[in-house]
Amino acid sequence: MPERKKASSKKQAPARRIDKPIRDQGDWRKETLERMRALILEADPEMIEERKWKKPSNAMKGVPVWSHNGIICTGETYAKAVKLTFARGASLPDPSHVFNASLEGGTRRAIDIHEGEKVDARAFKALVKAAVAENG
């Protein structure tokens, strides 16, 4: 099993690869993804950030992925939404009903955030913490 990289106060190279594509959005999606990224890192400072799945459909930028003992969630931007997909979301408690997309799936659950919408920070961080515990 590969050794897990430890988070540190210095940005890791994979995390830097997430910075530029987020900044390149340049609109409400950038602000939304930056806000959600900050909440993810607040919920779990040991989180590993990477970009995966580079392909023509995402302009070879890849998809931001947050992991801790396995994938926690991915963050994608679309014309009308920022989508955070939790890899094992169907098995997570969601008493605040933060998940609002991909609800019919047997494994994943997602949060679609549209322009002007806010996500309950405390409930979102609880989901991140539950996902980390699930990967335990």
Order of alpha helices (4+ residues) and beta strands (2+ residues): alpha-alpha-beta-beta-beta-beta-beta-alpha
